[in-house]
């Protein structure tokens, strides 16, 4: 700095002496992953438009009373893709690099439903203004309900395909944001370690010190130290950085302001660690407290109105599922009775909410004396917690193996749901035969809510997870419960069951 003249540091523009850094800064045309994401967004828009247009077409032509004169139908079908995409865009559903799966699902549910209402209003107004036939354009409740369900399935299916493309591109290293971490403290080290997983969508190029941190070997988790934030502008340009990730515990507010200014001038994304456990974005909001921004966390207690909503949802879905699967239940019962000795239903005491015991119902898939063999087989279990998972369990019958593979044996638990012993979604109930020695204190926090037929760990690996990993997922579910999250897990359970992933 001492060797630089005033002219080097400042430029004289219209009588104002401005920092040359400010004058010469130009927003960069972003390349690499950012450019590829823009192309992928176009794919999401096209997929959503086709899905919504197809849903409108099917509902308009196949539902009773859905037929209308060519002019009115053409207006409706022509508007559907544009209205649908506009509503989805207003819900932030094209910021694909920043949406978690659960948050995207929650937004799709509301956005698709809203698009049906907006489409009805716009079609009605267009019919009145352009066609003079208001009696043909209004949409019935049946039409709106069918449109919502069909559009929901088609939109999610189209997006599922595109998300698989994104996942493969990330794993191959193509779709990764070049990222620099600001703050070489413990939190910065942890961020660097986590970003080694390409599934995060980030590639850590280096770290920058804030308060003179100096790792002994000049690297952190094999990531080079690129200097201090005083040289941030030069690093962002020379390393072609797409994203700046700030370790919040390393920064003072004035330092963060400086980083934000530089990132804005150079068109670089900024992310700030919240330094808190993983929580769904739907529970967070930002509120100013004086000159500081604070994250406001919405509670997710399963009590009061929320508990009532969950209970009504459980009863409705469980009753409907029992009705629809009654032929499967009948055939399964006949096969069990015809191929092995013993009762059709397996009843066992399980630990429920707050440690209360209840009897769980399942189709019997093992020999009648299976419970008597439990302690003799514990050493063969894949997990030494209270989950008894044996790859080739000798107690399972031939019919039982088939029922387990497709989770048909779990269907009688819908009776437990209707009785109030269980919920559709929640932690799996543990057998009451295991004593306190199998549990650590933090494991018991999962007893805060009703156990469930399915849960987060059933759609995250099923039998491939350890007991500790299962409990961690259960606690995450308890902390982030919502009706939309229950629906998200239920829908993810369907492909997990159909594909038989992880079932023993």
Protein Blocks (a to p, Z undefined) as FASTA:
>chain_A
ZZpcfklmpcceehiacdfklmmpccdddehjlmmmmmmmmmmmmmmmmmmmmmmmmmmm
mpghkaccfklmmmmmmmmmmmmmmmmmmnopammmlccfklmmmmmmmmmmmmmmmmmm
mmmmmmmmmnopaklmpccfklmmmmmmmmmmmmmmmmmmmmmmmmmmmmnomacccddd
ehjafklmmmmmmmmpmknopacfbdcdfkopacfklpaehiacebdfklmmmmmmmnop
abdcddfklpcfklmmmmmmmmmmnopacdddehiacddfklpccddehjaccdddddfb
dehjllmmmmmmmmmmmmmmmmmmmmmmmmmmmmmmmmogcdfbdcdddddehhiacddd
dddfbdfklmmmmmmmmmmpcbfcfbdcdfblckbcfklmmmmmnommmmmmmmmmmnop
acfbdcddddfkbcfklpcfklmmmmmpccdfbdfklmnnpjmpcfklmmmmmmmmmmmg
cfklmmmmmmmmmmmmmnopoiZZ
